[in-house]
Amino acid sequence: FLAPACQVGQDRGERLPGVLLLSWARSLCEAAGRVHAAGWVCGDIKPTNLLLTEEGGIRLIDFELAGPPTDEPAGGMGTAGYCSPQQADAYAGRAFADDIYAIGATLLAMATLTDASLLPDPRRVISIERRRDQDNPVWTVVERCLSPDPVGRFRSAEEIMTALVAPATAGPPGPGGRIAPLEAAAEIGE
């Protein structure tokens, strides 16, 4: 499983190298894209449901919440921090946009080596991380994936892969420019 490796890195105060993060992000999107192409929503994308292959790719596991997209109530199931606001609603259906949200939350967890369910304000974390690492397209991608409104998210995993190779379009950094990791940790904890 990918999650224990991320936990070890977090405990040591480490980060994934950017090249590895982008590689895993593309592999995750390829895997989710194959499931979507088959007409299914994964329903529970998160680090503990990812296997790292010997080749260094990502394989999705645990499809008990998977099913075809539907407008019928799908039960409001999913993992806190990784399921979209719509998926958490017991009266909402199931949509590919729910997986896009989960991909964003999973990438956030990978990039910060922190379980997304433990982040009190993911948007604030993204803002801080973007200032630290302005050239990394992951932050723009994660922010769009985590849009509360499904219309604001990418339409497909393929769109995410395209955005991951594009230069970051976040614009200039906020006040103060880049910030150090300890400052970011203090700001997140506020």
Disulfide bonds with the S-S distance in Angstrom:
none
